[in-house]
Structures are given as structure tokens and as C-alpha cells.
Amino acid sequence: MRGKFLVMLMTSSLLARAQAAEFVDRIGLVDKLLVVAGSIIVLLVTVYCIKCFLKPGERQDRHIKRRILKDDGEDRP
């Protein structure tokens, strides 16, 4: 019984490795370009979000943030 289990385990391990190697061979230039482009987009969005979080830049007196925080009881533009 133990011998059959070991044979099954080794066979499944070899098949899994063969399938993984087959998948690795199928990665082409287009796949790599998509991953690089997606990574660049994610990096740019992350940097821009951190920049806006640290230094928002709403300096105008008529900005919506100031109208909400002022809270005179009525909204006047």
C-alpha cells in the first residue's frame, strides 16, 4: 500500500512540474509587455495618490471643502 502511494505521489509531482514548465514556455513578449505596462500604471497611480494625500493643493477660498467646513447653516456659492 505504501509503495503505491509513493508511486502516485511521484507521478503527480512529475506531471505537475511538466505542466508548469509547459506554461512557462508559453509566456510571450505580449504577456511581458502587458505586465510591465500594468505595473507602470499601478506605480504612477500610487505615487499620484500619495502626492495628493500629502499635499492636496486646494488653496482657493471658494473651494467646496471650505464651504462644507464653514457650515453657516446655508449653502451660498
HULINTA-V80927 format. One record per run of one state. SS is the DSSP state (h for helix, s for strand, l for the rest). FROM is the first residue (numbers start at 0). TO is the last residue. If there is no record, write none. Layout:
<<SS | FROM | TO> <SS | FROM | TO>>
//
This chain:
<<l | 0 | 0> <h | 1 | 24> <l | 25 | 27> <h | 28 | 53> <l | 54 | 62> <h | 63 | 69> <l | 70 | 76>>
//
